[in-house]
Amino acid sequence: MEIEERKASLEDAKEKLIDAIDLIKEAVDGLEIESAVQSYIISSLEMCVDNEHGWVGKQPYNIQEIMELLEELEEGEYEDDDEEDELAI
């Protein structure tokens, strides 16, 4: 799969994840479990999209970071410094 195809797939996944977040919020709106769902499910999903969220935590990687990594790879700027937490491509 070419880098542009990968980026397009990630963009599609990002849009679908945002849609899923909205659907879940809508489904639990006004229910007793709304707060718990917001804290445990919505927060995790929003952190998977990008770093532009209101949560204190952070996922090891999110879709936006992977897309940026692919752009670096495409431009020849990606350097693997062999750290364990680096994304292997």
N, C-alpha and C positions, 0 to 999 in steps of 0.2 A: 504494500500500500504506500503510495506516495505521500509526502508530507502534507500537501494541500488537501488530499483526501482525509488524512488523519485530522487535520484542523477542522475540516467541514463536519466530520463525524462528531468531534468534540463540541463544536458550536451547536449542532443539533441536539446532542445530549444535554448541554447546558440549558437550552430553551425548554426541553422536555422536563428537566429537573425543576426549573422555575415554575412551569405549568403544574407539576405535581405538588409542589409546595403550596401553590394557590388553591388547588383542589382540596388538599388536606385541611388547610385553614378553613375553607368554606364548609367542609364536612363536619368539623367539630365546633364551629362557631356557636357560642351560647351553651354548649354542653359542659357538664361538670368536669370533664377530662380536658377541656380546652387548654388550661394552664400547663398540665403535664405534657400534653402533646407538643405545645409550643416549646417547652423546656428541653424535652428529650428528642423529639423527632424533627421538628422544624429547625431547631438550632443546628443539629447535625447536618441536615440537608443543605441549609443555607451556607454553612462553612465549606461544603463540598463544591459550591458554585464558584466562589471567589473570596477574596479577603475583605470585600466591602460589605460587611455585616455588622450588626450591633452586638455581637457576642464576644465574650472575653476569650474564649478558646480559639483554637485553630486546628485544622486538619493537617496531617503531615504533607499532603498535596491536595490541591483542588483543581478543578477543570481549567480555570484561568492560568494557573501556574504551569500546567502541562502544555497549554497552548503557547505560552511564552517560551517554554523550553524548546518546543518544536520550531518556533521562529528563530531562536538562537541556533539551533541545529541547521536549519535551512540557510542561515546567513554565515555558517561556519564559525560562529562565536561560542558554541557550546564546548565547555571544558569539563571533563569528568575528573574530579579531584579525588576519586576513589573513596569518598566518605560513605559510610554505611547507609546514610539517609538520603543519598543521591538517587534520583530516579534513573534506573537503567533502561536505556533504549536500545 
